Amino acid sequence: MTVSPRAIHLSDYLPYTHLVEEVALVFRLAPKATRVAATLRLAPNPARPGRHDLRLDGENLRLLSLRLNGAALECAPDDTGLTIPAAHLPDGPFTVETEVEIDPEGNTALEGLYMSRGMYCTQCEAEGFRKITFYPDRPDVMAPFRVRVEGDLPVLLSNGNPTGQGTGWAEWVDPWPKPAYLFALVAGDLVAHSAPFRTASGREVALNIWVRKGDEDRCAYAMDSLIRSMRWDEEVYGREYDLDVFNIVAVDDFNMGAMENKGLNIFNSKFVLASPETATDDDFARIEAIIAHEYFHNWTGNRITCRDWFQLCLKEGLTVFRDQQFSGDMRSHAVKRIEDVLLLRARQFREDGGPLAHPVRPDSYVEINNFYTATIYEKGAEVIGMLKRLVGDEGYAKALDLYFTRHDGQAATIEDWLTVFQDATGRDLTQFKRWYTEAGTPRVKVWEEWDGATYTLTFEQENPPTPGQPEKGAKVIPIALGLLNPNGDEVLPTTVLELTEGRQSFRFPAATRPVPSILRGFSAPVVLEREVSPEERAFLLAHDTDPFNKWEAGRALAKDLLARMVTDGAAPGPDWLDAIARVTFDETLDPAFRALALRLPGEDDMAATLHAGGVTPDPARIWTERRRMAEALAKRLGPQLPGLIEALAEPGPFTPDARAAGRRSLRIAALNLLTRIDGGRAAQAAYRAANNMTEEVGALVALLEAGAGQEELVAFEARWAKDRNVMDKWFALQIALAHPDRAVGVTEALTRHPDFDWKNPNRFRSVIGALSGNHAGFHHASGAGYRLVADWLLKLDPLNPQTAARMSTAFDTWPRYDADRQGMVQAELARMAATPGLSRDLGEMVGRMRGV
């Protein structure tokens, strides 16, 4: 029997019929025929009175035996699980034993138990555990696990604490109740990079990062990040680790970045392995952030999990917010905030503005894997940040302490979370809840008046319609505001205004007309609409005391100019060029901030901006004009660039700390500009002299963007051919930076490269994902980019539907473009939708993008 996909609705939630009091698992590992014996101790759930069938989820399992209270039972499974009729079940506690056989080697979807180059590993979030054994695979079913692993590999790991081991076996006990999605198992020929950790209360914890032999010398930074994360969570949130060991395993074949399984985090190897020779500064920063994120889940996700998958943002949004706080403390809060907003606008605003828009807490889904989105993660974090800003640091700390106390060991909801804040602070959050239940990016229009004595700001919020939500109510929008005098002095320090109505005015005494600095720190995820002159933007870039708004003023200057260049053929004028020059050479500013100020608006960002302004974007023209803008900036700064590059050179050995990384980022930004006017000489010399991957890749990018670098690409491949993570960069850079007319051809050629392992998610993303990220190449007027990406998604879908579905979002911006491009995208979506055997994952995404 085949079950057609059906939508699951939040409103249909019911507690599970039974309580799972304990789980015991025995794994007898074999590549094609692993046997899993499960013993579940269950009891009727008082929250679901009456007698109920016992429904256990299960997919791709060969049932070998089934016993109820020790007696054999005949029940045939279906395609999605196993049902034991209520008539067979006792009124009180009982035990169900199953033994199944699974095929890890044949599991190309990388969900459940699978093999990665001879290593057994698991990925169970969201619903992978049902591919391991029959079980109620839902997050509100929490139980302690006892696990025995038997196999011929030297390292056998699972969740919790080790309780015994011998030749060919190991046993683990996780005393903390957890849902099945947090189960983990790893078995392989691995070595550990180890370190001790003493908790605030004096407990000793053994820390291990497990990798393949030969990679152990690239784990030091990940271990340092872990130790700093553990200490930070104790000091800032009062959360101490609760097991005797904490294990991390690096895996080459992994659909995600990492997974927070209790006590046994499994990581994509690219987010663990790092050395100055093989990892860029961006890699080091991502490793630090992702290590922290997964560790912080120990409390915000594991000890307190989500009741159902509709509450996913409860653990992910909160944990993203926590890792953002951590990264800011470790590096620069100002730079981190700018980077986070750039990501939010690039991914989440795009999502909110298209056919894939959905609330931070969705009310229905077909495939939960499709809701691991920027809205859940990044916008979810923004909602936490707004809440903290509204209740203040003290109120936030008080509410979090109450949250951990009240809900430890529970599967919670957004209502539980907001109730904690109401109880801790006395604040009514009924209206604020709309941030969780309504999709879309609010637009806030601003008008100002000054009568010689009073300055008035009037705000009007618009919450545009999104799929399934044509009308929305007013939201609570915290607007951080500062006012500056015409001489640059700040006359009103940052003050938080609360916009709660559709239209609202705020008045301030002012003897002179002030210059407003609105939405400081990007205090809410909204689009601000206000008529601002280039002169005012240049003033804020020079004088604003808020780092985010200082950067935002320069960014807005650049976007306004680039929009005029695209639509009217304007030339870059002295206002923008001189303003950016002042920031670039201002040694009182953080070099990392100056590097961000030099970064031009992205092509996709400009397409979205033009579309929002009623202009149909032309990807080819955006690409051309952005290059012309960069060349104009290079010529303006050119005479001073060699001196800046020399002054920023770091003496001594490479260090990944924020200060050194910031200097390198500005140095590379300057090199990129210089390469546009010096024929590539400086970048070629920098490539040859580079003694770290940051500068090696930086020089290579500069050459490729200038239309050169072929000799360096050959040298790069020869040097790094055996390093999978480094070679992912080699594949991606060639495509992402290819001329739009050649991007598809370059991609096709690289898909024939002997090292293009399309079944590996990292390598697939580095090639096909790089094409979809080449804005003008993917949206080429020929439609060849659309066809190639669709072809490869259809090829991948039968093997790895999760990755195929996530990468299909390349097509979600089709409504922005001209009728020809819209028609070509719709044709590819229709072709995918009509493909026999299309997965539930990809099918749902294609249907949503088509609007059906």
N, C-alpha and C positions, 0 to 999 in steps of 0.2 A: 504494500500500500504506500503510495506517495502522498504526503500531506502538502497541500498548496500553502505558500507563505500567507500569513495573515497578520494584520496589524495587532499589536499589543497596546492596550490603553492603560494609562495610569488609573483611571477611574474604576477599572476592573480589579484592582489589587485586593487580594485576600491573603491572610496569613497561611503558611503551609499547614497541611492537615496534621502533620506529625512533628514532634520534636526529635532531633537527632542528638542523642546524649553522648555518644562516643563513636569514633570511626577507627577501625584497624585495617591497614592495607598491607599486603605482601606483594611485592613485584619480583617476578622471575624474568629477568631481562633476556631478550633474544631479539636480534634486529628485525626479523620478519614475524616473529610469533612470541611476543611478550605476554606472559600470563599475569593477570591482576586478580588477586583474591581480596574481596572486601567483606568485612564484618561490620554491620551497622546496628547499633543498639538504639532502638526507637521507642517512642511512647506517644499516645494520642495527645494532640495539642489542645489544651483547654480553651485556647482562643478560637478554635473551630469545633464547637460542640457537635455531637452526633457521631455516627459511624461513617467513615470515608474510605474509599479506595486509597491504596498507597501507590502514587505515581512517581516513578524514578526516571529521570532523564537519561538518555543514552543514544549515541550515534556511532555507527561504524564499529560496533562491538559484536564479537561472536560469543554468545552465551554458552558456557560449558556446563555450568551447574547453578541451581538456585535452591536455597534451603531456608525454611522458616522455622525458627526455634529448633533447629537441628534436623528437621524432617525435610526430605526432598519435596519440591513443589513444582508442578508443571504449569508454566505461564509463558506464552510465546511473546517475545518482544516485537514491537513494530519499528518503523523507521526512526522514530524519535524517542523511544523509551520503552519502559516496561511497567505494566499495571498489575498490581496484586489486588484482586477484588476484596472489598471490605468483609465479605462473608468468610474469608480465610483468616482474617486478622483477629487476634484476641483483644479484649477490652482494655488490658493493661499493657505494660512494657513488653517488648518482644525483640527478637534478633533476626535480621535478614542477612544471609550469606550468599554472595555471588562469586563466581569465577568466570572471567572473560579472557578472550585472546584478542590482541590488537597488533597492528603492523606499524611500528615506529618508522621503519625505513621507507615505507611507502607513503608516509604522511607528509605530502608536499605542502599542505595548507599551513604547516607550522603552528597548529593549534592542538592542544592535548599533549601527548607524549610523541616526540619525533626525534630524528637523528640529524645532527649537524656535523659532517665530516668525522664520523666515528664516535661522536659524543651523544649520549642520550640527554635530552632536556625537555622541559615542559613550558607551555604557555597556556594558562587556563583562564585568564580574563579576556573576554567576559564570560563565555560559555564553552570553554575548552575542556573542562573536567568531565563533561558528559562523553567525551571521546576517549576517556581513560577507563571509566567504570560506570555502572548504573548508580545514580545518585540524584537527590533533589538539588539540581545545579542552579541555585538562586542565592543572592547575597544575604538574605535574612535568615538562612539556615546556617547556624554557627555551632561548631562542635570542636572538641579537642581531638587531635589526630595522633595515632601511633602508626609508624611506618617501618617496615622491614624491606630492604632492598637487597636482592641477591643477583650477582652478576660477576663476570670475569674481568671487570675493569678495576683499576686500583683505587679510584676515588668514587665513593657512593654517598651522595648527599641528599638530604631532605630538610623539611622545616623543623625548627625547634632546636632542642638540645640532643647531642649524641648520647645514647644510653648503652651502646654495646657495638662491638665490631670484631670481625675475624676474617679469615681468608675467604673472600667471595661473598661477604655479607656485612651489612651495617644496619643498625636500628636507631630510630629517631623518635622523640616524643615532643610534640608541641603542646604545652599545657594550656595555652591561651585559646579559647574557642575562636574559630575562624570560619568564614565561608569557603566553599570549595574553590572559588576563583583564586584564592591565595595559596593553594597547594603548589608545591614545587618539588621536583626531583631532577638531579643531575648525576650522571655517571660518565666518567671518562678518564683518560690518561692525562691527568692534570697536575700542575704544581702550584703551590700557594706562596703568595707574597703576604707575610703575616706581620701583625703588630699587636701589642697589648693595649687595652684601654681601661682606665679606672673611672668608674662613674662617680657622680657627685656624692653618692652615699658610700663609696668605697668598694663597690663590687668590681671584680675583675672580669673583663669580657675579652675573649679571644677574637680578633678580627682577621679575616682571611680573604684575599682576592685570588680566585682560582683561574688559571689561564693555561693555555697549551705550553708545552716546553719550548723555550726560546723566547717567550713573551714576558717572562717574569721581571725583566729589567725595565719594563715600561708600565709598571703599576704604582710607582712611588707617588705620583701626583694624585691618583685616584685614592690611595690610602690616606694621604694627607688631607684631601677633601673630606673623606669620611670622618676622620677624627675631628676636624674642625666643625663639621655638621653636628656631630654628636654633642660636642661641647656647647655649641651655640644653642641647640634645642634645650639643653639643661638650663642655660643662663637666661635665655629670652622667653621661653615658654614653660620652663619648669618641668620638662618631659625627659625622663631618664629611660635608657634602654632596659629591657626586661627579660633578656635571655642570657645564657652563658656564652654563646657564640653569635657572631654575625658574619655571614658568608656572602660574598659576591662572586658570580661566575660570568666570565666573558664568553659570549657565543657569537659565531660568525653569521649564522643564519637566523635572523630574528625580525619579525614584522614591525616591531616597535623600537623605541629607544631603550627602554628598560622596564622592569616589572618588580613591584614592591613585595613579592611573596614574603610572608613572615619569616624573618631570620635567614632567608636564602634569596637574595635579590639576583635576578638573571638580567644581564645587560647585553645589549648589542656591543660587540667588541670595540666599535669605533668610539664608544663613550666610556671606555676604561683605559685602553692602551694609549700611552702618550710618552714621547720623548722629544727633546728639542729638535732632533733630526727628522722626526716623522709627524709631528703634530704642530698645527698653527696655534697662535694665541687664541683664535676663536675656538679651536678644539679644546684647549685647556679650560677656557671659560665654560664651555658646554659640559665638559666632564664634571667640573666643580658643581655646576647648577643641577645636573641630572643625578649625580651621586646624592646631593643634598635632598633633592625632590623625593627620590625613592626612600631614603632614610626617614625623612619627615613623615612619610606615609605610615610609619610604624604606629604613630598615634592617630594621625588624621587620615584614616583609611583602613587600618588594620584593627587596632584596639577599638576604634569607633568606625564602623563601616557604613555603607548605605543600605537602606531597607530594600530598595529595588533599584533597577538600573535607571529609572527616571531621576533618581537622586544623585546621579554620577557626579554632578558639579559639587556636591557636598564634600566629597573627598578630593576631587581634582582641582576645583577652583581654589579651595582653601589651601591645598598643598602647593599649588603654583604661587599663590600669594606669599606663602612662607618661604619658598625658595627664592622669590624675588627679594624679599627682605634680607635674606641671608647673603645673596650675591651683592646687594647694595652695601651691606656691612663689610663684606670682604673686599670690595672694589670701590666703586663710586656710585652713590645713590643717584646723582644727577645723570651720569652716563647710562646707568642701568635703566633709569626711567625712560630716557629717550629711546633706547634700544627696545624696551618693552612696548612702547607706543608704536614704534615703526612696525614691529611684528603684528601688533593688534590691528593696525590700519591695513596692513598688507594682506592679512589672512582673515581676520574676523569681520572687519567692516565689509570686505568683499563678500563674505558668507552672508552677512545680514542684508546685503543689498541685492541678492540674487535669488534664484529659485530654491536654494538650499537653506534659506533662513529658517531658524527654529529658536524657540526660547532656550534660556540657560537651563531650565528644567522642561524638557519636552513633555507633551502629554500623550504621544503615541510614537511607536516605531515598528518597523518590520524586522530589521536586523540591527541589534544593538551595536555591533562593531562600527556601524556607519555614524554613530553619534559620539565617537571620540574626536571631537571637532575643536576648532579654535573658539567657538562659542562656549562650549563646556569648560575648556581650560582657561583661555586667555580672558574672555569676557567674564567667566566665573570668578577669576581672580580680581578683575576690576570691581565687581560687585562687592567683594570682601573689602577691597580698599576703600570704596565709598562708605561702607558701613563703619569702618574704623574711623574715617574722617568725621562722620556724623556724630559718633558717640565719644570720640576722643581716645587718646592712648590709655587713660586710666579705665574708661568704660570698656574698651576692647579687652584689656588684660583681665578685668573682672569677669567679663562674659566668657572668655576662653577658659578660665579656671573652672567656672560653673559647668561649661560644656564637657570638659574632661571628667569632672566629678560625676555629673548626672548621667552621662551616656557611655561611660567606660564599659566595654563588653557588649554594646548594643549595636543594632543596625538602625540608623537614625534617618530622619527626613528633613527637608528644608523647613518644614513647620517646627520641628524640634529645635533646629538651629536658630531660627528667628525668635522663638519663645525664650530661649536662653538669654538672648540680648534684651528682650523686653523685661524679663525678670531681673536681670542684672542692672539695667540702667533706667528702667521705668519708662522707656520710650516706646510709643506705639509705632509698629513697623508694618501696619496693614497696607499702607500705600506703597511703602518701599518694596514689598513683596512683588510688585509688578515687574521689577527688574528680573525676577526669576521666571515669571509666567508669560511675559510678552516678548516677542522677537522684535528685531529691528534696531537701528541706530537712531536715537532721537536727534533732531536738528534743532538747534537753539539759535534764534535770531536775536540780535542785540541792536537797540537804538539808544542814543545818548542825547542829553540836553544839559546845558549849563546856562543859568540866568544871572551869573555874576556873583551869586552867593551859594547856590545849591547845585550840585551835580547829580543828575538823575540817570540811572541805567535802567532800561526796560528790557526784560527778557520775555521771549515767547517760545514755547516749546511745541514742536510738531513731532508726532510719533507716526511715521508713515506706515501704510498697510504692508503686510507681508503675507506669504502664502498661508491661508487658513485664518488669518487675523486681520480683517479689513479695518477694524476700529479698535483704538486703544485709549486708555485713560492717561491722565497726566502722571508723570513720575516724580519722585523726589530726586532732584538733581543738585548735588553739592557743587557750587561754583566758587572756587578759590580765587579771590580778587585782591589785587594790589593797585594803588594809584601812585603815579609819579608826577612830580612837577615838571614844567617845561625845561628846567635846568638839569633834570635827571635825578633829583632827590626823591626818595620814596616818602610820600606823605601819608599813605595808608598801608601799613604792613599787611601781610597776607591775612585776609578775613574770609571765612567761609559763609557764603550766602546760600540759603536753601530755597531753591525754586521748586514749589509744590503745586503751582497752579498753571493753567494754560498760558496766562500772561500775568506778569508781576513786575513791579517797579521797586527800586531801592534808591534811597537818597542819601547824599553825603554833603556836609558843609565843605565849600571850596571857594577860596577867595580868588584863585586863578583856575583856569580850565585845566584839569589834570589829563594825563594820558593813562588810559586804563590798561592794566595787565590782567587779562581775563582767562580763567580756567588754568590757573597756575598749577604746575605739577600734573597737568592733565587730570584734574580732579574728578572727571566723569567721562565715560566713553561716549561722547557725543560729537556731532559735527557743529562747529561754531560758525555762524553766518553773520558777518559784520563787514560793512564797507570800511576798508582800511587803506590809507594811502601808502605808497612806497616810502615816503618820508617818515611816516609814523613807524612802519616796520623797521626801517633803518635805525630810528631812535631807540626802539625797544631792543634791537640787536646790540646796540652800543651800551644801553643803560639799565636794562631790566635786571633786577636782583634775583629773579627766579631763573635758575639755569634752564629749565624746560622751556619757558616762554622766551627766553633769550634765543635758544636754538630754534624754536618754532617761528620766531620772527624772520630769521634768515631762511628757513625752509619755505615759508610763505612767499618771501620775496622771489626765491628761485622758482617756485611753482607758478606764480603770477607771470614771471618773465617767460618761462618755458611755454606756458599756455599761449601767450601772445606770439611767440616765435612759431608755434605750430599753426595757429589760426591766421595770423596776419603777416608772418614773415619778419617780425620785429628783430632787431639786433640787440645783443646784450649791451646795456648802457652802463655808465659809470656808477649809478646808484648801487646796483647789486655788486658789481665787481669790486668797487672800493670798500663796501661794507664787509664782504667776505675777506678781502685782503687784510683789513684791520683785525678781524678775528684770527685769521691764520697766523699772523705774526705777533699776536698779543701773548707775551710770555707769562702774564699773570693768570692765564686760563689753562686749565687741564689740557694736555696734549690730546687726550682721548676725545674731549669735547670739541677741540678744534678740528680733529679728523672727521667727526660727525658733521660739523658745519660745512666741511668741504664736500660731503657726499651729496651728489645731485639726486633729485627726485627720481624714483624708479619709473620705468616705462609703464608698468601695469598701474602704478599709482597715478601717473598722468592720464592714462586712459580713463580711469575711474573719475578723476577730477573733471576732465573734459565732458564726460558723459553726464555727470551731475550738473554741469553748467549748460546742458542742452546741446552740446556739440558731439557729433558722431566721431569717435576717435579713429584716426588712421595710423595703425601700428608702424608702418614704414616711415611715415613722416615724423612720428614721435622719436623713432630711433635716429633719424637723420638730424633733427633739430637738437636732440640731447647731445649728440656728438659735437655739433657746432657750438653748443653752450660750453662743453668741457674744453674745447680748443680755445675759446675766447678767454676762459678763466686761466688756462695754462699760459696764454700770452700775457695776460695781465700780471700774473704772479711770477712769470718765467725768470726774470733777472735775479730774484731772491730765492728761487727754489733750490739751486745747488747748495747755497749756504745753509738753508734750513735742513736739507738732507744730511749734510755733514755734521751740523750741530747736534742732530738727534741720534747720531750713531752711538750705540751702547758699548762702552769699553768693558772688557772682561767677558766671562762666560754668560750664556743665555740664562735668564731667569724668567719664570712665567708670571711674576707678580704683576699687579695692576699698573704700577708706575712704569715699569719697563715695557709692558704691553701697550700702554697708551702712547709712549714715545715711538714705538715701532709702528703703530697704526698711523700716526701723523706722518712719519717718515715715508711710509709706503704710499700714502695718499699723495704726498708731494712728488714722489717718484712717478706715480701714475700720470700726473699732470705733465711733468717734465718730458716723459716719453712721447707725448703727443707733439712736441715741438723740436725735439733734438734727434729725431730719426732712430730712436731706440738705443742710443749709445749708453746712456746712464743705466737703463734697465738691463742691458746685456752685461755690463760690468757688474751690476748688483747681483745678477743671477750667478755669475761665475764666482763671486766673492761670498755668496751666502753660506753661512754655517749653521742655519736653522731653517726649518720648514716654513716658518712665517715669512721670512724674507725671500726664500726660494720661490714660494707660490706667489708672493706679492710682485716680484719681478716678472714672473711668467705671465701673470694676469695683465700687467702693464703692457707687455709685448703683444699679447693676444688682442687686447683692446685696440692697440695701434695697428693691427693687421699684420704683425710679424710673429716671431716666436717659434717657427717650425723647427729650427735647429735645436732649440731648447726643449721642445716637446720630445724629440728623439732622445736627447740626453736624459731627460727625466724618466722616460720609460725604461731605458737601459739600466738606470740606477735603481729604480724602485719596482721592477717587474714582479718581484716575489712578495711584495707587501700589499695585501688586499686593500687595506684602508687607504694607503697612500695612492694606490692606483685608481681608487674610486674618484679621487680628485682629478687625476689625469684624464679620465673619461669625461667627467662632468665639465671641466673647464673648456675643453675644446668645443663642446656643443653650446654651453651657456653663452660663450663669447663669440660664437661664429657669426659671420655676416648673415643677415636674414635670408639672403638669396641662397646661401650655402648650408644653412643649418640642417635642413632635412637630409641633404646629401652627406654631410659629416656624420649625422646620426646613423644613417643607413650603413655607412662604411664601418662605423664602430660596432654595430650589431653583428658584423661579420668577423670582428677581431676574435682571435682564439681565446682571449681572456674574458670575453663577454659571457658571463654565467648568468643568463637571464632568470634562472630559478632562485638566485640569491637576491633577496630584497634590496640590499644595499647597492649591488651592481645594477639592478634594474632601475632603481631610482636615479643612479648616477648617469644613466644614459637616457632612458625614456623620460624620466622626471626632469632632466636638464633641458630636453627639447621643449617640454611644456613650460619651462621657466624662461626660455628665450622668447620674449614677448613677440617681437616682430617676426621671428622665425616660425613660431608655432601658429601665429595668426597670418601667415603669408597668404597673399591674395590667391595663390593657386589652390589653396586648401590641402596641400600635400602634408603639412604638419598635422592637420586634423586626422587625415587618413592613416598616417603612420602611427600616431599614438593610439587610435582606435584599434588598429590591427594588433598592436602588441598587448593592449588590454584584453582583447578577446583571446589571445594566445595564452596569457597568464591566468585568466579567470578560472579555467578548470583545475589548475594546480594550486593557486593561491588567491582565492576570491577576496580575501581581506585586503591585500595589497592592491589588487586591481581596482577595487571599489574606492579606496582612498585616493588613488592617483587619477581616477576619473573626474575629480573636481577640477581638473584643468579646463573642462568644458563649461564650467558653471557661469562664466561671464558673457556667454554668447549674446544676451540681450543688448549689450552695449554697442555692438558693432553694426556695420552696414548690412543691408538686406542680403547681399551675396554671401557674406561670411555667416550670417545667421542661418541661411538656407543650407550651407555646407555643414555647419555644426549639427543642425537638426537632422540632416541626412545621416551623419555618422551615429548620432544617438539612436535614430530609428533602426539603423543597421544593427547596432549592438542589441537593442531591445528585441529584434526579431531573430536573434541567434538562438537556435535550439540549445537547451541545457544551460542557459545563462544562470549564474549563481543568484541566490537570493540577495547577496551583498551588492553585486554590481547591478542587478536588476532593479533594486530599490533606488539606487543612486541615479541611474539613467532615467527611471520613471519620474523622479522628482525634478530632474533638470528639464525634462520634456514637459513638465506640468501636467502629467497624467497620473 
